[in-house]
Amino acid sequence: MELWILLHVATAFWFVAGLVGRDLSLARARGASNISVVRTLADLAGVFDRFMVTPGSMAVLALGIATALSQGRSFTGEGDGWMLASLLLYLSIGPLIPLVYIPEGTAFDAALASAEARGAVTEELTSAFSDPVVRATRMYERIVVALIIVLMVTQPF
């Protein structure tokens, strides 16, 4: 049972580290004036996404469910409401992928390629970095992850 908890917590660290790495890389890229630096940092953000955020998010879910089952817990049982709340919060991020992240990521990639072709950070790229929908969904993602961590640690209900 403790092994499942350890694996679940370790993957949560891996996932959160990926989120932090991705967000910091993109923040630095947003402020860079050299297009080569922007490309390098955007590529680094992609590495965090592909090797930490995406697999970490799937692993943390699978190991969370495995941990609950190994403990004989129910997502609806007495004192286990925090698990159901955590699961629902986690699942609420899923629709953001096809609705926001994929289409906006495609638009960002096009703006970055166009800027690279011109050899400079363009207005279009600056606008793509500042997309209010992406910024709002990234903030929502951070808040949800923080709330899930609070629920896991405090198990309030």
C-alpha positions as CSV (number, residue, x, y, z in Angstrom):
1,M,0.0,0.0,0.0
2,E,2.8,2.5,0.9
3,L,4.5,1.7,-2.5
4,W,1.4,2.9,-4.3
5,I,1.3,6.1,-2.3
6,L,5.0,6.7,-2.9
7,L,4.6,6.1,-6.7
8,H,1.5,8.4,-6.8
9,V,3.3,11.2,-4.9
10,A,6.5,10.8,-7.0
11,T,4.5,11.1,-10.2
12,A,2.7,14.2,-8.8
13,F,6.1,15.8,-8.3
14,W,7.2,14.8,-11.8
15,F,4.0,16.3,-13.3
16,V,4.2,19.5,-11.2
17,A,7.9,19.9,-12.1
18,G,6.9,19.7,-15.7
19,L,4.2,22.3,-15.3
20,V,6.7,24.7,-13.6
21,G,9.4,24.0,-16.2
22,R,7.1,24.6,-19.1
23,D,5.6,27.7,-17.6
24,L,9.0,29.2,-16.7
25,S,10.4,28.4,-20.2
26,L,7.4,30.1,-21.9
27,A,7.6,33.1,-19.5
28,R,11.3,33.6,-20.4
29,A,10.5,33.1,-24.1
30,R,7.7,35.7,-23.9
31,G,10.2,38.3,-22.6
32,A,13.0,37.5,-25.1
33,S,13.8,39.8,-28.0
34,N,16.0,37.4,-29.9
35,I,14.0,35.0,-32.1
36,S,16.7,32.3,-31.7
37,V,16.3,32.5,-27.9
38,V,12.5,32.5,-28.2
39,R,12.7,29.3,-30.4
40,T,15.1,27.6,-27.9
41,L,12.9,28.4,-24.9
42,A,9.7,27.4,-26.8
43,D,11.3,24.1,-27.7
44,L,12.3,23.6,-24.1
45,A,8.7,24.2,-23.0
46,G,7.7,21.5,-25.5
47,V,10.2,19.1,-24.0
48,F,8.7,19.7,-20.5
49,D,5.2,19.2,-22.0
50,R,6.0,16.0,-23.9
51,F,8.2,14.3,-21.3
52,M,6.8,15.5,-18.0
53,V,3.4,17.1,-18.2
54,T,1.6,14.8,-20.6
55,P,2.9,11.4,-19.3
56,G,3.0,12.7,-15.7
57,S,-0.7,13.8,-15.8
58,M,-1.7,10.3,-17.1
59,A,0.5,8.5,-14.6
60,V,-0.7,10.6,-11.6
61,L,-4.3,9.7,-12.5
62,A,-3.6,6.0,-13.0
63,L,-1.5,5.8,-9.8
64,G,-4.1,7.8,-7.8
65,I,-6.8,5.3,-8.7
66,A,-4.5,2.4,-8.0
67,T,-3.6,3.9,-4.6
68,A,-7.3,4.3,-3.7
69,L,-8.1,0.7,-4.8
70,S,-5.1,-0.7,-2.9
71,Q,-6.4,1.0,0.3
72,G,-9.9,-0.3,-0.3
73,R,-11.3,3.3,-0.6
74,S,-14.3,4.4,-2.5
75,F,-14.6,7.7,-4.3
76,T,-18.0,8.1,-2.7
77,G,-17.5,6.5,0.7
78,E,-17.5,8.2,4.1
79,G,-14.5,10.5,4.4
80,D,-13.5,9.9,0.8
81,G,-15.4,12.9,-0.8
82,W,-12.1,14.7,-1.3
83,M,-11.0,12.0,-3.8
84,L,-14.1,12.4,-5.9
85,A,-13.7,16.2,-5.8
86,S,-10.0,15.8,-6.8
87,L,-11.0,13.5,-9.7
88,L,-13.6,15.9,-10.9
89,L,-11.2,18.8,-10.7
90,Y,-8.6,16.8,-12.6
91,L,-11.0,15.8,-15.3
92,S,-12.2,19.4,-15.8
93,I,-8.8,20.1,-17.3
94,G,-9.2,17.5,-20.1
95,P,-11.5,19.5,-22.3
96,L,-9.0,22.3,-22.4
97,I,-6.7,20.2,-24.5
98,P,-8.8,19.9,-27.7
99,L,-10.7,23.1,-27.1
100,V,-7.8,25.5,-26.3
101,Y,-4.3,24.0,-26.2
102,I,-4.2,22.2,-29.5
103,P,-5.8,24.9,-31.7
104,E,-3.9,27.7,-29.9
105,G,-0.7,25.8,-30.0
106,T,-1.1,25.4,-33.7
107,A,-1.6,29.1,-34.1
108,F,1.4,29.8,-31.8
109,D,3.6,27.4,-33.9
110,A,2.6,29.3,-37.1
111,A,3.3,32.7,-35.5
112,L,6.7,31.4,-34.3
113,A,7.6,30.0,-37.7
114,S,6.6,33.2,-39.4
115,A,8.7,35.2,-36.9
116,E,11.7,32.9,-37.6
117,A,11.3,33.4,-41.3
118,R,11.5,37.2,-40.7
119,G,14.4,36.8,-38.3
120,A,12.7,38.8,-35.6
121,V,10.0,38.7,-32.9
122,T,6.9,39.9,-34.6
123,E,3.7,41.5,-33.4
124,E,1.9,38.3,-34.3
125,L,4.2,36.2,-32.1
126,T,3.9,38.7,-29.2
127,S,0.2,38.5,-29.6
128,A,0.3,34.7,-29.6
129,F,2.3,34.8,-26.3
130,S,-0.3,37.0,-24.8
131,D,-3.4,35.1,-25.9
132,P,-5.9,35.8,-23.1
133,V,-7.7,32.4,-23.5
134,V,-4.5,30.5,-23.1
135,R,-3.3,32.6,-20.2
136,A,-6.7,32.1,-18.4
137,T,-6.7,28.3,-19.0
138,R,-3.1,28.0,-17.8
139,M,-4.1,29.9,-14.7
140,Y,-7.1,27.6,-14.2
141,E,-4.8,24.6,-14.6
142,R,-2.4,25.9,-11.9
143,I,-5.3,26.6,-9.5
144,V,-6.8,23.1,-10.1
145,V,-3.5,21.4,-9.5
146,A,-3.0,23.5,-6.3
147,L,-6.5,22.6,-5.1
148,I,-6.0,18.9,-5.7
149,I,-2.8,19.0,-3.7
150,V,-4.6,20.8,-0.8
151,L,-7.3,18.1,-1.0
152,M,-4.8,15.3,-1.0
153,V,-2.9,16.6,2.0
154,T,-5.9,17.8,4.1
155,Q,-8.5,15.2,3.1
156,P,-11.2,17.6,4.5
157,F,-14.3,15.5,3.6
